[in-house]
Amino acid sequence: MWQATKDWFLSLGENYGVDPLIFGIIYVGAIPFFLLSIAWLVRNKRAGKPIVLPVLSAGVFFVSAYVYLAIVGRNIPVWVWFFLAAMIVYGVWSTVRDIRKKVAMGPEA
């Protein structure tokens, strides 16, 4: 069962021109940098400093794996793009909600 699942997963990379290992490394590897960017954003917002750079940084790390997919991938089904768009919209909404909570909590959080 595990081997069949693994073979199927790896065949997706061949079918669509994307190396699943590279996609996974980018996806997981961006997480700490995304979280650091969010911490930077919250710190700047609380201090009344500009938040443009931390927002841009968080955005780049948030979509980095999908940018790889968009650049390298070929023949990606339309439903995948709709699914990814929905995930990104939800992620942005969730992140904004969490940032607002953290900023409202004050420096002691």
C-alpha positions in Angstrom: 0.0 0.0 0.0 2.7 2.5 1.0 4.7 1.7 -2.2 1.7 2.2 -4.4 1.0 5.5 -2.8 4.6 6.6 -3.1 4.7 5.5 -6.8 1.5 7.4 -7.5 2.8 10.5 -5.8 6.1 10.5 -7.6 4.4 9.9 -10.9 2.5 13.2 -10.5 5.9 14.9 -10.6 6.7 13.2 -13.9 3.3 14.0 -15.4 3.4 17.7 -14.5 7.1 18.4 -14.7 7.4 19.2 -10.9 9.9 17.4 -8.6 7.8 16.5 -5.6 10.9 16.5 -3.4 11.9 20.0 -4.4 8.3 21.2 -3.9 8.2 19.6 -0.5 11.5 21.1 0.5 10.4 24.6 -0.6 7.1 24.2 1.2 8.4 22.9 4.5 11.6 25.0 4.3 9.6 28.2 4.0 7.6 27.7 7.1 10.2 29.0 9.6 11.0 32.0 7.5 7.2 32.7 7.2 6.8 32.5 10.9 9.9 34.8 11.4 8.4 37.3 9.0 5.1 37.2 10.9 6.9 37.8 14.2 8.8 40.7 12.5 5.5 42.1 11.3 3.8 41.9 14.7 6.9 43.5 16.4 6.9 46.4 13.8 3.2 46.9 14.1 3.3 47.1 17.9 6.2 49.6 17.7 4.4 51.8 15.1 7.1 51.0 12.5 6.3 50.4 8.8 5.1 46.8 8.1 5.6 46.8 4.3 8.8 44.7 4.3 7.6 42.1 6.7 4.3 41.7 4.8 6.2 41.3 1.6 8.6 38.8 3.2 5.7 36.8 4.7 3.9 36.8 1.3 7.0 35.6 -0.6 7.5 32.7 1.8 3.8 31.9 1.9 3.5 31.4 -1.9 7.1 30.2 -2.7 6.2 26.6 -3.3 3.3 27.6 -5.5 5.6 29.9 -7.5 7.8 26.9 -8.1 4.8 25.0 -9.3 3.7 27.9 -11.6 7.2 28.3 -13.1 8.2 24.7 -13.5 4.9 22.8 -13.8 3.3 22.0 -17.1 -0.3 20.8 -17.9 -1.4 21.5 -14.3 -5.2 20.9 -14.2 -7.4 24.0 -13.7 -8.9 22.5 -10.6 -5.5 22.5 -9.0 -5.2 26.3 -9.5 -8.7 26.9 -8.1 -7.8 24.7 -5.1 -4.5 26.6 -4.5 -6.2 29.9 -4.9 -8.8 28.9 -2.2 -5.9 27.7 0.1 -4.1 31.0 -0.4 -7.2 33.1 0.3 -8.0 31.1 3.4 -4.3 31.3 4.5 -4.3 35.1 4.1 -7.6 35.5 6.0 -6.4 33.2 8.8 -3.0 35.0 9.0 -4.5 38.5 9.1 -6.9 37.3 11.8 -4.1 35.9 13.9 -1.9 38.9 13.4 -4.7 41.2 14.5 -5.1 39.1 17.7 -1.4 39.2 18.4 -1.1 42.9 17.9 -4.2 43.5 20.1 -2.7 41.4 22.9 0.2 43.9 23.3 3.9 43.4 23.9 3.6 40.9 26.7 2.4 38.1 24.3 
